[in-house]
Amino acid sequence: MDIQIVGLSHRFGDKVIFQDFSLCLREGGLYGLTAPSGRGKTTLLRILLGLQKPDSAEISGGLRYSAVFQRDCLLPGQTPVEQLLYVRGGKRNRRECREFLAELLPGDSLEQPVEELSGGMQRRTAIARALWAESDCVLMDEPFIGLDPETLRHTMDFILAHRRSRTLLLSTHQKELLQDYGLEWITI
């Protein structure tokens, strides 16, 4: 199902973030969202997720979203494997989770509490968790924060390999590193 946003208006106090903004994200599309800081990338994603109410808008509904936030929002005291088991309610087994995560993280990190992992490993755990979740659309807010260019490319390859034809919308300030991935760019 396409995601239709029609007539989005939103402000913070006197600051207008969106004024009669409209956008259509086609089902299964790959989208990059770019804009200078403070122009509404995070706000748009929060509105789509229902975490923020716009002043006005018509937004198509009925979709299941998974997300990566600028802060990783990982479950404290849980391992990367347990993060994945949590989002599917234990519907998959540990072996499947480990195999999935091993494509993105070193094997010796998979059973460590996330607090013991580097920031980059925590970030990749959050990305894997969003891709592991059952959803129709994956929203990623600055998913590559703290990743060096080589790890960014490896992570982007992982994202594309595991998005399962879902719509992908990611916001980034690193557009130049993602030019070869076939994203349709939206500037707000």
C-alpha positions, -999 to +999 in steps of 0.1 A: +000+000+000+013+035-009+018+060+019-001+092+010+006+124+029-016+153+019-017+188+033+007+183+061+011+214+082+031+216+115+048+242+135+067+245+168+055+278+183+062+304+156+085+282+136+067+266+106+081+231+098+056+221+072+031+241+053+007+222+031+033+195+024+023+165+003+042+133-005+035+099-019+057+070-010+050+041-034+047+006-019+081-011-019+100+021-028+135+031-016+136+067-004+163+089+011+152+120+030+175+149+032+174+185+045+195+207+067+192+202+104+160+215+119+140+213+087+117+185+098+132+151+088+127+136+123+093+154+127+081+138+095+091+103+106+076+109+141+043+120+125+042+088+102+048+067+133+020+084+152+044+097+178+036+133+170+003+148+160+005+173+131-015+205+131-032+192+100-027+164+075-044+134+058-021+104+060-031+070+046-032+044+074-033+008+081+005+002+077+028-015+103+060+004+108+093-005+122+119+022+130+154+032+138+156+064+158+186+087+162+190+072+197+191+034+195+164+028+221+177-007+228+164-028+257+189-024+286+206-056+298+196-075+267+219-090+240+215-083+203+199-118+199+174-109+227+166-076+210+155-095+179+136-122+199+117-094+216+103-077+185+088-110+172+075-122+205+098-152+205+083-164+172+118-172+159+146-192+176+180-180+188+198-198+160+179-178+133+185-145+152+222-153+155+225-161+118+208-129+108+229-108+132+262-125+122+258-108+088+262-074+105+280-079+138+311-099+150+300-133+163+314-128+198+292-097+203+258-115+197+254-127+233+269-096+251+246-071+268+242-042+245+257-018+270+290-036+265+290-030+228+305-001+209+282+027+197+285+014+162+276-021+172+246-008+191+236+012+161+238-019+138+218-039+164+190-012+162+190-015+124+189-053+125+160-051+150+140-028+127+145-051+098+137-082+118+104-068+129+072-076+110+063-044+092+051-029+059+075+001+060+109+007+076+116+042+088+152+051+097+162+084+112+199+090+106+207+052+108+244+056+100+254+079+129+288+067+142+296+044+113+327+048+092+322+048+054+331+011+050+307+000+078+281+023+064+283+006+030+282-029+045+252-019+066+234-004+037+240-036+017+225-055+047+195-032+048+188-037+011+192-075+013+168-078+042+141-052+036+119-079+020+103-055-006+091-032+022+090+005+017+122+021+031+125+057+041+157+068+057+168+103+066+204+112+064+231+139+062+253+114+043+237+115+009+270+115-009+279+080+005+245+066-006+245+077-043+250+042-057+220+025-039+191+035-061+174+057-035+148+082-047+158+114-029+133+137-012+144+171-001+123+190+024 
